[in-house]
Amino acid sequence: MRDFDEHTITQAVVDRLADTPDPRLKAVLTSLVRHLHDFVRDVDLTFAEWQAGIAFLTRTGQTCDAHRQEFILLSDTLGVSMLVDAINHRMPEGATETTVLGPFYVQEAPERPNGADIAGPLEGTPLLVTGSVAAADGTPLGGASVDVWHADEDGAYDVQQLDRLGGLAGRARFRTDAEGRFHFWTIMPTWYPIPDDGPVGDMLKATARHPNRPTHVHFMIAAPGHETLITHVFSADSPWLDSDAVFGVKDSLVAAFAEHPPGTAPDGRRMERAYRYLAYDFGLKPAADTRAA
């Protein structure tokens, strides 16, 4: 067939995919072509707009390097990352909701004993974090690994300032005790902007959007027989909870980082100055649910 027009070309492209050996690849590409062509027709895309879109995607790729993934940032800010996360993490009752991993996870985080202070050279208001890990049915999970990481009081992560800090700080890996409990000290983080000096930042400015993420602490929790949980806990008094740049906030993940005066902290530590306290319990989805899905 020749002489394709705006009404016939979509089916022609779909027909060219008919012999794709991988059925999943065929299904995904077929749907992509249909939706992409429908988008072009829906907005009556001009040639200049098509060129601008190609240039934007080209700059997005050129901005990526070993330390920055602008395409993931674009996915985050368009809500695609959280949509994929939601589709792939339909959680049973009792399991903690998930959110995006973010770009600052470090696989080789130092393992520390419960009760350790992981702030290192970071300065700020002390923060005590206590929590527990259980199966979705409430059974405590002893020996679970709990990775934590967060920004400092200026909104920067350790990996963004390794030269100044001299190493990792504000992150660690803990193991839950026999009752599934863990606790540690650090400093209170704050909200921060995602990188907005590239094409994604230009998109945010063009659409009158801010680049900010609300205050949060990251958690990655793993235990045998359970799906690894990747989530944040957000501070209830933070700005931007209702307009997180990457759409990561869920009501169940918002908690009080309560202010406490000097005195004896819940873990028995004597505090000579005011501090903040977060207590949060996590539930893990059984791995069997993942296989069934």
C-alpha positions, 0 to 999 in steps of 0.5 A: 500500500502506498499514498498514506494519509493521516487516517491510513498511516497508523494501521500501515505501521501496525501492519509492519509489526505483525511479524514481531517474534516477541509477543510482548514487544509486539503488543507494547509497540503496537499500542505505542504507535496507536497512542502516539499517532492519536496524540499527533492527530489530537493536537494537530501537531505542526511541523515546527512543534514536531521539530521542537519536540525532537530538539527537546528529547535530543537535549534530554539525552545529551544532559545524561551522564554517569551521575545524572539521568535526565530521562528518568527526571522527565519521567518523574516530572510527567508522573510516568515513574509513579504510574509505573510504580503504582501498576507494579506495586498493587499492595495488599492490606497491611503493606506499606505503600511504595514510591520512587527510588530517586537518584541518590540511592547508594548500594554500598551504604555502611551497615551500622548497629541499631541506635547509631548516629549516622549524621557524621559531619552533617549539622542540624537539628537532631532527629531520632527515627524508630520503627518496625518491620512486619509482614502484611499480616503483622508478623514481626520480621527480624533480621530485615535490612533497612536502608535509609538515606536523606538530604541535609538541612540545606536540601543536599545529599552526601553524594552531591558534596562528597569532597566537602564531607569526605565520604558518605553521611546521612545514610546507612543500612540497619538490621531489625532485631528479633521483634522487627524493630530498628532505630537510629539518630541523624539530623532533620532533613529539609525539602529541596528542588530537583535539578532544574538547570536542564531541559526538564527544568525548562519544561517546568518553567514553561508550564509554571511549575516549581521543582521542589520535593517535600521533606522526606527520609528514604527507606529501602527494606528487604526481608526473605520471602517478601517484596523489597519495599522502596518508599519515603516517609514525608514530614507532615509540616513540610511545604510542597506536600500537595505539589511534589514535583515528582508526584511521590506523596501519598497520605499514608506516607506522611507522618509527624516529625514531632518536635521535642524539648531537651530531656530524655529521648524515647530511646533513653538518650539524654538530649541537651537540646531540642530534637525531632522524632519520627516513629513509623512502622512498615509492612512488607508484601509477601513475595508470593503476591509478586509471583501471582501478579 
